[in-house]
């Protein structure tokens, strides 16, 4: 169940320091990397079945193959460290305990897509983690691991750490690129066909921290070794965060396909203080909530969660016990999304604000059944009518919480 690939060095004292990191295997994949051509490196990652671990689960190799192989334009790797999904706190574990793993992954990934400059976009509030990561980058430059000649090879790579201003929307990859270009962090309209992201009109790849940190193992050990874990459609492992009313909160690396209830009850120690489980958010606040009686048979992989009406998301699991008021949970989430809407799309800007105000009115004892009906109708207006999936996430909250806990909401209105 537990397999440590990304988290292998987390428990080693001072594993963030280059000397200790190298003693424990960091940068050991680079010898094999430079024996491969960039195309061969891409093929290994593609055959591994590695999927993006930032929420969408898109095949990583397929994304890398969108980069032109014979173009004369420079290419860029952009690492999304703007972790800001409520309930998600896994990427910062890598930044804190093993930043050199991320740098190693950046080298492998950049070489594969023929990039000579990688950018890490980190959440502005991550002051401690930004400093730790920058220290690791500085160490790598001093040791000749980064710079004009990576470990003496005919390959140049620079890495730039860029701190954002703390906007949740910049976790969306196109808004992140817009922000990195110095513009407002507004999501871009999506193209009709599959294509790379464009950073100053240059082809680019955007992957999150954990995805890039998974690459060194795949390069060193081979795609078969990675596929030995997980499931056919979800190979390998993922970092899962447990928070809320759970006995043993934390971040755990598990194989895809692990039984959800076993994870909660055996590794997580079950619901805190012996109370009963009421509901679970499986992958961060933008996922459909699941009732306790819906969890039987669910495994931790994209297909299983989708089949059960939710999504794996970022793996941030929030456990709620029998004492939790679902209307108050919804109000808390609405306040967050109201504050974080970028305002670019009218349905989102107005609809999320309206949803928050209606929920406040209901909790203040001034709500009517008509207000709840209006709230439910807002779900239709929010879903599928905006540039990005921010507004649909709010629609999911409306539909799943009110749909599954209807009595709690209707008991509050006149």
C-alpha atoms as one frame of an Amber mdcrd trajectory, in Angstrom:
protein
   0.000   0.000   0.000   2.689   2.481   1.052   5.494   2.839  -1.477   8.005
   5.632  -1.071   9.233   6.973  -4.392   8.825  10.722  -4.032   8.800  10.720
  -0.214  11.776   8.378   0.249  14.003  11.017   1.872  11.363  12.937   3.823
  12.324  11.376   7.161  16.091  11.769   6.733  17.599  14.518   8.862  18.776
  17.539   6.827  17.731  15.880   3.563  17.241  19.352   2.060  21.003  20.004
   2.168  22.883  19.048  -1.012  25.501  16.875   0.690  22.876  14.785   2.491
  20.632  14.715  -0.578  23.435  13.306  -2.766  24.323  10.716  -0.131  20.730
   9.524  -0.381  20.444   9.198  -4.127  19.688  12.662  -5.421  21.007  13.401
  -8.922  21.808   9.694  -9.425  19.412   9.573 -12.387  21.463  12.082 -14.397
  24.148   9.642 -15.521  21.503   7.563 -17.283  19.643  10.677 -18.466  22.624
  11.946 -20.447  23.107   8.540 -22.061  19.667   9.013 -23.631  18.532  11.314
 -26.369  15.800  13.805 -25.436  13.313  11.801 -27.515  14.229   8.591 -25.669
  13.703  10.346 -22.315  10.251  11.507 -23.438   9.371   7.961 -24.549  10.369
   6.488 -21.178   8.140   8.964 -19.336   5.325   8.361 -21.821   5.538   4.558
 -21.442   5.566   4.896 -17.646   1.990   6.181 -17.753   2.890   9.067 -15.428
  -0.138  11.308 -15.022  -0.196  14.888 -13.838  -0.645  15.066 -10.062  -1.877
  18.638  -9.861  -5.565  17.770 -10.243  -6.293  16.975 -13.876  -4.467  13.665
 -14.247  -3.465  14.274 -17.885  -0.789  11.934 -19.316   2.572  13.637 -18.843
   4.332  12.079 -21.820   1.540  13.072 -24.187   1.821  16.661 -22.946   5.567
  16.689 -23.520   5.094  15.351 -27.048   3.155  18.497 -27.952   6.446  20.417
 -27.901   7.810  20.752 -31.476  10.923  18.604 -31.874  12.428  20.422 -34.847
  11.438  24.024 -34.200  13.896  26.868 -33.958  12.096  28.520 -31.032  13.343
  28.028 -27.455  11.173  25.907 -25.177  10.473  26.311 -21.484   9.555  24.137
 -18.539   7.293  25.819 -15.998   6.795  24.141 -12.626   3.535  24.910 -10.875
   4.307  25.315  -7.158   1.286  27.559  -6.600  -0.356  24.964  -4.357  -3.470
  26.668  -3.027  -6.356  24.206  -3.257  -7.997  24.098   0.207  -7.131  20.770
   1.807  -3.987  20.254  -0.288  -0.523  20.486   1.244   1.620  17.827  -0.440
   3.896  19.812  -2.756   5.259  21.882   0.103   6.470  18.611   1.687   8.743
  18.094  -1.317   9.935  21.701  -1.173  10.677  21.435   2.543  12.198  17.994
   2.876  13.641  17.198  -0.559  13.995  20.286  -2.781  16.902  18.683  -4.643
  14.501  15.973  -5.868  12.493  18.692  -7.596  15.656  20.200  -9.113  16.714
  16.752 -10.322  13.273  16.303 -11.857  13.541  19.701 -13.514  16.867  18.722
 -15.088  15.419  15.429 -16.410  12.257  17.072 -17.713  13.994  20.088 -19.236
  16.500  17.880 -21.042  13.656  15.764 -22.438  11.802  18.736 -23.941  15.040
  20.483 -24.999  14.578  23.399 -22.628  17.488  25.458 -21.344  15.507  27.557
 -18.895  12.979  26.379 -16.315  10.761  28.563 -14.160   9.239  27.605 -10.810
   6.138  29.638 -10.013   5.641  29.443  -6.252   2.757  30.694  -4.156   3.539
  34.075  -2.602   2.603  32.982   0.930   5.139  30.155   0.783   7.906  32.331
   2.194   9.663  29.563   4.119   9.443  27.089   1.225  10.583  29.681  -1.321
  13.680  30.423   0.756  14.438  26.730   1.183  14.030  26.055  -2.512  16.155
  29.050  -3.510  18.909  27.843  -1.156  18.828  24.434  -2.865  18.972  26.100
  -6.297  21.976  28.166  -5.177  23.688  24.995  -3.894  23.068  23.307  -7.257
  24.632  26.217  -9.149  27.689  26.246  -6.866  28.165  22.499  -7.385  27.930
  22.744 -11.183  24.632  20.867 -11.235  22.933  23.866 -12.831  24.357  26.484
 -15.151  26.408  26.492 -18.342  27.358  22.810 -18.180  25.178  20.482 -16.118
  27.620  18.190 -14.301  30.142  18.699 -17.086  27.799  17.638 -19.892  27.100
  19.601 -23.049  23.799  20.847 -21.682  22.969  24.243 -20.227  20.114  24.800
 -17.791  19.076  27.800 -15.723  16.329  27.664 -13.095  14.461  30.772 -11.960
  12.195  30.865  -8.907   9.313  33.319  -9.319   7.054  34.246  -6.401   3.416
  34.926  -7.230   1.164  37.324  -5.362  -1.048  34.718  -3.739  -3.959  34.388
  -6.190  -5.710  31.002  -6.140  -6.569  31.350  -9.822  -2.854  31.291 -10.697
  -2.862  27.590  -9.910  -4.680  27.261 -13.257  -1.870  26.762 -15.749  -2.779
  29.408 -18.315  -3.411  32.026 -15.603  -0.054  31.057 -14.111   1.668  31.692
 -17.457  -0.124  35.025 -17.828   1.106  36.043 -14.372   4.631  34.844 -15.158
   4.574  37.109 -18.206   3.823  40.060 -15.928   0.101  40.345 -16.680  -2.987
  39.822 -14.541  -3.497  36.181 -13.661  -6.490  35.569 -15.932  -7.088  32.153
 -17.521  -6.785  32.008 -21.290  -9.379  30.753 -23.745  -8.615  27.135 -24.542
  -7.587  26.201 -28.096  -9.761  23.812 -30.119  -6.893  21.384 -30.669  -4.271
  20.043 -28.290  -1.192  22.229 -28.121   1.444  23.287 -25.577   1.178  26.328
 -23.375   2.762  29.463 -24.822   5.131  31.508 -22.696   5.860  34.766 -24.552
   4.774  32.837 -27.689   7.315  30.090 -27.071   6.145  26.456 -26.622   6.163
  25.432 -22.969   5.216  22.618 -20.627   3.484  23.288 -17.294   3.569  20.504
 -14.689   3.148  20.581 -10.940   5.841  19.878  -8.353   4.949  16.259  -7.592
   4.698  15.304 -11.265   8.185  16.653 -12.028   9.532  15.064  -8.833   8.354
  11.646 -10.044  10.486  11.792 -13.202  13.955  10.938 -11.744  12.752   7.534
 -10.504  11.264   6.756 -13.917  14.426   7.779 -15.771  16.747   5.869 -13.455
  14.712   2.712 -12.849  12.822   2.547 -16.141   9.152   2.781 -17.018   8.523
  -0.878 -16.075   9.613  -0.213 -12.485   7.120   2.645 -12.178   4.343   0.586
 -13.760   4.963  -2.159 -11.190   2.956  -0.015  -8.766  -0.598   1.262  -8.996
  -3.081   0.170 -11.637  -3.034  -0.225 -15.418  -4.593   3.201 -16.039  -3.067
   4.827 -12.949   0.520   3.580 -12.632   2.797   4.531  -9.773   2.101   6.440
  -6.590   0.737   9.741  -5.346   1.091  11.846  -2.228  -2.239  11.980  -0.393
  -3.000  14.531   2.303  -5.300  13.650   5.194  -6.807  16.500   7.203  -9.900
  17.328   9.188 -11.356  15.034  11.844  -8.786  12.263  11.410  -6.672  10.603
  14.092  -3.408  10.668  12.114  -3.393  13.678   9.777  -0.501  14.068   7.385
   0.864  13.323   3.920   1.228   9.693   2.837   2.596   8.264  -0.404   0.378
   5.440  -1.603   0.015   3.324  -4.689  -2.846   4.288  -6.949  -5.683   1.826
  -6.436  -5.385   1.744  -2.637  -8.750   1.222  -0.953  -9.988   4.560   0.389
 -11.599   3.255   3.593  -8.503   1.193   4.431  -6.402   4.328   4.062  -8.699
   6.324   6.344  -9.146   3.655   8.995  -5.778   1.876   9.057  -3.197   4.477
   8.106  -5.249   7.501   9.123  -6.351   5.828  12.360 -10.031   6.471  11.712
 -12.190   9.419  12.666 -10.870  11.422  15.596 -12.227  10.930  19.133 -14.255
   7.879  18.135 -16.913   9.864  16.303 -18.676   8.666  13.173 -17.654   9.642
   9.666 -20.211  11.903   8.019 -18.627  13.015   4.764 -15.365  13.257   2.864
 -13.923  15.657   0.306 -11.640  13.319  -1.686  -9.287  15.625  -3.560  -9.487
  19.235  -2.470 -12.419  21.609  -2.010 -13.374  21.746  -5.702 -14.368  18.046
  -5.756 -17.877  16.715  -5.174 -18.386  15.781  -1.526 -19.046  12.121  -0.711
 -21.268  10.824   2.082 -19.888   8.179   4.412 -22.165   5.496   2.952 -20.824
   6.202  -0.553 -17.191   5.309   0.220 -17.496   1.523   0.133 -15.468   0.068
  -2.716 -13.808   3.341  -3.775 -10.117   3.128  -4.614  -7.676   6.025  -4.835
  -7.446   6.484  -8.583  -8.978   8.765 -11.189 -11.374   6.239 -12.716 -12.804
   4.957  -9.431 -13.518   8.436  -8.056 -15.058   9.505 -11.366 -17.277   6.407
 -11.395 -18.482   7.332  -7.906 -19.436  10.870  -8.884 -16.398  12.792  -7.674
 -12.723  13.202  -8.606  -9.270  12.418  -7.259  -8.133  16.021  -7.721  -4.935
  16.827  -5.876  -5.334  14.000  -3.364  -6.202  16.376  -0.518  -8.711  14.396
   1.551 -10.750  16.331   4.125 -12.521  14.145   6.695 -15.691  15.464   8.379
 -17.300  13.836  11.401 -20.931  13.670  12.513 -20.805  17.059  14.272 -20.159
  19.056  11.094 -22.840  21.425   9.801 -22.904  21.174   6.013 -24.483  24.612
   5.499 -21.577  26.131   7.430 -19.095  24.126   5.332 -20.698  25.506   2.176
 -20.574  29.071   3.513 -16.900  28.649   4.341 -16.175  27.402   0.813 -18.278
  30.136  -0.805 -16.364  32.817   1.080 -13.107  31.398  -0.272 -14.285  31.203
  -3.877 -15.979  34.609  -3.664 -12.685  36.136  -2.556 -10.587  34.280  -5.139
 -12.659  34.725  -8.317 -10.513  36.674 -10.788 -13.629  38.439 -12.112 -12.871
  37.883 -15.788 -16.107  35.977 -16.566 -19.454  37.535 -15.611 -21.179  34.258
 -14.602 -18.343  33.555 -12.157 -17.851  37.094 -10.874 -21.560  37.662 -10.194
 -22.701  34.097  -9.570 -20.134  33.211  -6.913 -20.774  36.500  -5.108 -24.512
  35.932  -5.231 -24.124  32.360  -3.942 -22.078  33.561  -0.980 -24.604  36.272
  -0.095 -27.563  33.894  -0.345 -25.861  31.339   1.903 -25.098  34.067   4.432
 -28.724  35.144   4.404 -29.864  31.563   4.997 -27.467  31.035   7.909 -28.600
  34.335   9.450 -32.124  32.907   9.652 -33.486  35.261   6.992 -33.567  32.768
   4.132 -36.600  31.352   2.346 -37.187  28.243   0.258 -37.049  30.527  -2.764
 -33.493  31.536  -1.811 -32.439  27.887  -1.834 -34.141  27.362  -5.174 -32.291
  30.400  -6.500 -29.027  28.984  -5.177 -29.698  25.708  -6.978 -30.486  27.564
 -10.195 -27.149  29.375  -9.954 -25.440  26.021 -10.412 -26.694  25.926 -14.002
 -25.457  29.460 -14.652 -22.003  28.695 -13.243 -21.319  25.377 -14.940 -19.762
  25.317 -18.414 -20.177  28.987 -19.220 -16.788  30.369 -18.184 -13.209  30.198
 -19.457 -11.827  27.973 -16.684 -13.208  25.444 -14.189 -13.331  27.847 -11.224
 -17.066  28.567 -11.556 -17.971  24.912 -12.234 -16.207  24.038  -8.966 -18.692
  26.260  -7.135 -21.520  24.593  -9.056 -20.226  21.213  -7.824 -20.380  22.497
  -4.245 -23.984  23.651  -4.693 -25.128  20.440  -6.353 -23.348  17.906  -4.167
 -23.808  19.449  -0.726 -27.407  20.573  -1.093 -28.291  17.459  -3.090 -26.852
  15.052  -0.522 -27.667  16.939   2.681 -30.947  18.534   1.610 -32.612  18.303
   5.031 -29.866  20.348   6.714 -30.359  23.202   4.259 -34.139  23.197   4.064
 -34.418  23.101   7.851 -32.839  26.593   7.898 -35.363  28.304   5.600 -38.922
  29.461   6.080
